[in-house]
Amino acid sequence: MPSMEVGKRLVSPDLRLYIVADSAALRDLVKALELGWFLGGNLQQLCGWGAVGLDRDGRDETCNWQRLDGVRWLKHDKLNELVPVVGKLGHIFDSWAPHPEQVPLF
């Protein structure tokens, strides 16, 4: 049976899911979202389509973008629901700071 690979699943800092089939589709997305060449190159690395620096094996996050399989989920104790969070700790805090009543309890 042929592989059913649907593409790379990327989650943006605002929790939008983008599925890109290949490097060309990623370039189109970078252009459409006006992300710039620097972030575009880092997203290529995040997808595994570009070489990373000699100081690491791969890229797990860039500018608060992540692959879907790297998204963390926090349990909100009061509401008993899961909340997705992406990016670095500062981004996570800034995303929840305007809504302190919704901040997941760790």
Secondary structure in CASP SS format (residue, H / E / C, confidence):
PFRMAT SS
TARGET T0000
AUTHOR 0000-0000-0000
METHOD secondary structure of the structure
MODEL  1
M C 1.00
P C 1.00
S C 1.00
M C 1.00
E C 1.00
V C 1.00
G C 1.00
K E 1.00
R E 1.00
L E 1.00
V E 1.00
S C 1.00
P C 1.00
D C 1.00
L C 1.00
R C 1.00
L E 1.00
Y E 1.00
I E 1.00
V E 1.00
A C 1.00
D C 1.00
S H 1.00
A H 1.00
A H 1.00
L H 1.00
R H 1.00
D H 1.00
L H 1.00
V H 1.00
K H 1.00
A H 1.00
L C 1.00
E C 1.00
L C 1.00
G C 1.00
W H 1.00
F H 1.00
L H 1.00
G H 1.00
G H 1.00
N H 1.00
L H 1.00
Q H 1.00
Q H 1.00
L H 1.00
C H 1.00
G C 1.00
W C 1.00
G C 1.00
A C 1.00
V C 1.00
G C 1.00
L C 1.00
D C 1.00
R C 1.00
D C 1.00
G C 1.00
R C 1.00
D C 1.00
E E 1.00
T E 1.00
C C 1.00
N C 1.00
W E 1.00
Q E 1.00
R E 1.00
L H 1.00
D H 1.00
G H 1.00
V C 1.00
R E 1.00
W E 1.00
L E 1.00
K E 1.00
H E 1.00
D C 1.00
K C 1.00
L C 1.00
N C 1.00
E E 1.00
L E 1.00
V E 1.00
P E 1.00
V E 1.00
V C 1.00
G C 1.00
K C 1.00
L H 1.00
G H 1.00
H H 1.00
I H 1.00
F H 1.00
D H 1.00
S H 1.00
W H 1.00
A C 1.00
P C 1.00
H C 1.00
P H 1.00
E H 1.00
Q H 1.00
V C 1.00
P C 1.00
L C 1.00
F C 1.00
END
